[in-house]
Amino acid sequence: MTIGIIGGGIAGLASAIALAKIGKQVDVFEKASAFEEVGAGLQIGPNAVSALKALGAYKAIEPHAFAPEQILIRDGLTGKLLNRLHLGDSFEKLFKQPYRVIHRADLLNGLLETAKSYDSINLHTSKPLVSLDLNKDTNECTFADDTTSNHDLLIGADGFRSIVRRHIINDGPPVYAGHSLFRSLIPIENIEHINDIKDVNLWLYPHGHVVHYPVSNGEQINIVAAVEQNWEKRGWSLPADTSQVLEHFKNAHDSLMAIISQPQGWLKWAAAGHPFSKIWHKNNALLVGDAVHPTLPYMAQGAAMAIEDAVCLGSHIKNQRPVSEYAQTRQARTQKIVETSTRLGKIYHMTNPTRLARNMVIKSTSSNSQFKRMSWLYSWRAPNL
Ligand SMILES: Cc1cc2nc3c(=O)[nH]c(=O)nc-3n(C[C@H](O)[C@H](O)[C@H](O)COP(=O)(O)OP(=O)(O)OC[C@H]3O[C@@H](n4cnc5c(N)ncnc54)[C@H](O)[C@@H]3O)c2cc1C
């Protein structure tokens, strides 16, 4: 069986490793001239760690990951601590895997290093897919350089603007969510004096929120500021002025202001995606990662889902299950994550009077009930490959 993967991001490389691990020959076609990720951070929960271990990629990633001790939730207007979730021994004991934070480039490089250790993975760069014929016996891909390739199984891992999705689901271009995400990286030495800077910090704010945590083994702090805003522009790394963030959070408590006033500049992304689709395949082509279930990043699970997809796909094919049944193994879980992310955005951005009620609920939630609530997400275990 010949397998082609379109897209060499997290989903594409993880899928290539999963398939190579079960003895398949795989070609990965990436449109960029190199396999690389731009600056930003990722939270890697126990479910994602489990999937990375199943791929045999965690050992290449772990040395670059940072182990935060807790997640702190605060009200961004008052600065008050609403709750804390300890990520130490009891968390690891319960969910059997640790919680880590990492620079995207470190995660991708770990996957790349693992992929390169397989002779059966052929990595091709500067190969933008431009057209596709899924009706032939072997799916025919045509690239921008006019070359073609044919594959018994084609995997679309080409992100939320996926061309493969267009051929499988055909539900039009991505829809803007009305949220902008500003992100920046700050050297830790600039803000080392700020309390709890080495933890995962979540600040709730009317019509927005801020998340920050260490990456690059603790050398930098990744900050993401989410803002409700009807701004629609294509591009993942559009430069944005600091004043845009400060204007939105102008009533922030001093302790939040101390963080968001640090960056000299931000990169901006107008969040966009597709409504959740039940169609995931056509003939012998299927979708994984953001190409099939793009999500607002408020559960910090987009990359995690992509890595889970890869392991489940590997296991599915190893067990000789039909492509048409793959979606059944993933849809309920991914739909719940996508819908919960959207709901969390609404909760994080509440204004008075619901903001006050929300704060009381968060404050009164015990660690035990928080753990219980997260069990469906974090107790997921990767199948063996
Ligand atoms: C601000 C922010 C914070 C986030 N935080 C987290 C987090 O904490 N934890 C988490 O798990 N997730 C997080 N996510 C989500 C995560 O980044 C994505 O879900 C993940 O990157 C999806 O990976 P992917 O490989 O499916 O898609 P992508 O990363 O988009 O990769 C797609 C790849 O396909 C290539 N490609 C596209 N079109 C073509 C073509 N025509 N031909 C060939 N190649 C093509 C692209 O160049 C790219 O390399 C966050 C997202 C955002 C925006």
The ligand as a MOL file (V3000), in Angstrom:
LIG
                    3D

  0  0  0     0  0            999 V3000
M  V30 BEGIN CTAB
M  V30 COUNTS 53 58 0 0 0
M  V30 BEGIN ATOM
M  V30 1 C -2.7680 30.7490 19.6460 0
M  V30 2 C -2.8680 29.2620 19.5740 0
M  V30 3 C -2.5270 28.4960 20.6780 0
M  V30 4 C -2.6380 27.1030 20.6310 0
M  V30 5 N -2.3160 26.3900 21.7300 0
M  V30 6 C -2.4150 25.0310 21.7000 0
M  V30 7 C -2.0450 24.2650 22.8470 0
M  V30 8 O -1.6660 24.8080 23.8920 0
M  V30 9 N -2.1210 22.9010 22.7620 0
M  V30 10 C -2.5420 22.2660 21.6290 0
M  V30 11 O -2.6070 21.0220 21.6050 0
M  V30 12 N -2.9050 22.9760 20.5140 0
M  V30 13 C -2.8520 24.3320 20.5200 0
M  V30 14 N -3.1760 25.0610 19.4250 0
M  V30 15 C -3.6690 24.3540 18.2050 0
M  V30 16 C -2.5560 23.8110 17.3300 0
M  V30 17 O -1.6260 24.8230 17.0420 0
M  V30 18 C -3.1150 23.2560 16.0190 0
M  V30 19 O -4.2640 22.5170 16.2750 0
M  V30 20 C -2.0810 22.3580 15.3330 0
M  V30 21 O -0.9630 23.1150 14.9420 0
M  V30 22 C -2.6800 21.6590 14.1000 0
M  V30 23 O -1.7000 20.9590 13.4150 0
M  V30 24 P -1.9270 20.4760 11.9150 0
M  V30 25 O -0.6680 19.7650 11.5370 0
M  V30 26 O -3.2200 19.8050 11.7920 0
M  V30 27 O -2.0770 21.8220 11.0820 0
M  V30 28 P -0.9840 22.9180 10.7500 0
M  V30 29 O -0.1330 23.1860 11.9220 0
M  V30 30 O -1.7270 24.0620 10.1410 0
M  V30 31 O -0.0670 22.2420 9.6390 0
M  V30 32 C -0.4850 22.0930 8.3080 0
M  V30 33 C 0.7350 21.8870 7.4300 0
M  V30 34 O 0.3180 21.6530 6.1070 0
M  V30 35 C 1.0600 22.4510 5.2070 0
M  V30 36 N 0.2180 22.7140 4.0370 0
M  V30 37 C -0.8860 23.5060 3.9770 0
M  V30 38 N -1.3990 23.5020 2.7350 0
M  V30 39 C -0.6000 22.6880 1.9890 0
M  V30 40 C -0.6030 22.2880 0.6170 0
M  V30 41 N -1.5230 22.7460 -0.2460 0
M  V30 42 N 0.3500 21.4420 0.1810 0
M  V30 43 C 1.2930 20.9540 1.0510 0
M  V30 44 N 1.3620 21.3240 2.3470 0
M  V30 45 C 0.4140 22.1730 2.8250 0
M  V30 46 C 1.3730 23.7130 6.0240 0
M  V30 47 O 2.4890 24.4190 5.5020 0
M  V30 48 C 1.6590 23.1110 7.3970 0
M  V30 49 O 2.9880 22.7050 7.5490 0
M  V30 50 C -3.0880 26.4510 19.4360 0
M  V30 51 C -3.4200 27.2180 18.3340 0
M  V30 52 C -3.3360 28.6060 18.3980 0
M  V30 53 C -3.7350 29.4130 17.1990 0
M  V30 END ATOM
M  V30 BEGIN BOND
M  V30 1 1 1 2
M  V30 2 1 2 3
M  V30 3 2 2 52
M  V30 4 2 3 4
M  V30 5 1 4 5
M  V30 6 1 4 50
M  V30 7 2 5 6
M  V30 8 1 6 7
M  V30 9 1 6 13
M  V30 10 2 7 8
M  V30 11 1 7 9
M  V30 12 1 9 10
M  V30 13 2 10 11
M  V30 14 1 10 12
M  V30 15 2 12 13
M  V30 16 1 13 14
M  V30 17 1 14 15
M  V30 18 1 14 50
M  V30 19 1 15 16
M  V30 20 1 16 17
M  V30 21 1 16 18
M  V30 22 1 18 19
M  V30 23 1 18 20
M  V30 24 1 20 21
M  V30 25 1 20 22
M  V30 26 1 22 23
M  V30 27 1 23 24
M  V30 28 2 24 25
M  V30 29 1 24 26
M  V30 30 1 24 27
M  V30 31 1 27 28
M  V30 32 2 28 29
M  V30 33 1 28 30
M  V30 34 1 28 31
M  V30 35 1 31 32
M  V30 36 1 32 33
M  V30 37 1 33 34
M  V30 38 1 33 48
M  V30 39 1 34 35
M  V30 40 1 35 36
M  V30 41 1 35 46
M  V30 42 1 36 37
M  V30 43 1 36 45
M  V30 44 2 37 38
M  V30 45 1 38 39
M  V30 46 1 39 40
M  V30 47 2 39 45
M  V30 48 1 40 41
M  V30 49 2 40 42
M  V30 50 1 42 43
M  V30 51 2 43 44
M  V30 52 1 44 45
M  V30 53 1 46 47
M  V30 54 1 46 48
M  V30 55 1 48 49
M  V30 56 2 50 51
M  V30 57 1 51 52
M  V30 58 1 52 53
M  V30 END BOND
M  V30 END CTAB
M  END
